[in-house]
Amino acid sequence: MHVFITGGAGLIGSAVVAELLTNGHTVLALARSDSSAAALETAGAEPLRGDLADLPALRAGAARADGVIHLAFANDFSSPDALAAAVAEEGAAMAALGAELIDSDRPFITVSGTPYVPGRASTEADPASTDGPVGGRSRSVASVLDLAARGVRSAAVRLPRTVHNEGAGGFAGLLTNIARRTGVVGYPGDGAQRWPAVHALDAAVLFRLALEKAPAGTAWHAVADEGDAVRDIAAVIGRRLDLPVKSVPQETFGPLGQIFATDQPSSSDHTRRTLGWQPTHPSLLADLENIQP
């Protein structure tokens, strides 16, 4: 299959590109910079210059492909306005990609997040929340899944709060970056809240499986670790960086503070049984041992 991918040079995207190429697919990848284009070419993909705001480039890429995987996001959490702008930009990009695939029966695999369900681990059957600072992303994903009724084999791979590789990535990576900047490994509340996690290389396998065989209109959970307590995550980071670990106000984490403070474990039992996905790479706590002081 010739696959068009956005976000192919990132931590997750680079793993997905490698997974696709290793399994006989070819890749056309959106590249927003010369360095990204060079990295994609080195990996064996064909770069297509443009970014998420370049809707003609997105439509052109989708038109050339047998299937689409969307991963790109601005990841600007500096302020509520910046985050809202990133969510709106992504929503427009997803709509443009989807419109190009209508009545084609081609797969469109988009990235999503595991939902929060009070009192238990969320499952693939639970709806994604449209509230909160990133609720707009869930509405955009719902629109993609609705394309199943318009001749698109659309599906969502829901990623947990931390997708990691060599100790970097996701919410745990944000905690590490903040700690390096402030000299303290902070966590909101008592730190008992749990975050699910997955290794980027395991997540990449699920994106490929969804591309190859996920039924239209379905959601899947790329969850290897159902939920590690944030204080346990912080403890490993503190030990690796030789920094104090303590509770801090959730406002410390800006627009993501509310999400950081929420208990949000998640299950992937249905995904494993149905698609045959089986994570094999290190857990988050084990992978955080790769953090360099």
Phi, psi and omega in degrees: 000137175268116192247131172263129183231137171258149181074024187287350180260359181278184182300313179282314184299320180296325177291322179293317178302312180298319179297317180295313182295321180296332184256025168090002177272162171248156190228129167250122189236133176294132181229120183267356180212164177298321182293321177295318179299318180294318180296320180292320177297318179299324180287341180110007178262160174265121180279148172235113186292136179154176176222184185296336179279348182270081185295323175301321179295321179296315180295322179295319179296316179295324181295331182273355192250157172274345179193160184231138170237123180254123180230342190290144175202145185293334179053039177259101181254022186289334180201161177303321180293319180295320179294318178298321179294321179295320179295318180294319179298316180295320180300317178295322180294316180296321178296320179294317179297315181297320181298327181289340186259357183302137178064026181249345185062017177276152179282142174228105182255118181249158178272147178214185178238151177293140182282162175261128177232120182301130170087355180201170176286135178288155178235174180297337181279347182281137178288150175283143181286137176259010177263172174084181188295337180242020180300331179298330177296321180294323178294321178293320178295320178300322178295323177295315180296327178295341178293351175301332179277358182237030173079028176238130176275074185273146177205157179240130171262113181273118180267147177283180186294335177229118167252119193234158173200123182056038175082358182250157172110152173066196182298322177298322176295323176296318177301319180296315181296318178296320180297318178299325183281323187258341182084008180222135173269101184260152173219149182280145177066216181272358177077008180280345180298144187252141175244130173285164184206163175205146173286141183302324181290328175287319177300321181300321178298319180293322176300319178295315180298320178295318178301317186282327189212006179290132175295158182295140174078023186248157178236143185226149183252117175271067184242118175263313178257117185298326179174115173261138176299137183298326179293332176288321176298313181297324181297318178294315179300316180298319179293318181292326182265355183057050181234152177293150180241127180201163176287140178226160179299143182297338178297341178302332186262015174061220183300340181268001185304315180299318180291319180301327186274355187265137174284121190214053177296160183210147181252154175232024184303314182296318180299316182295316182293318190277317183261355179072025180280134180220106179298139182231354185265170186302149175292170180298310183298324177291319183290330179295343176294349178276354178299132179265135180302000000 
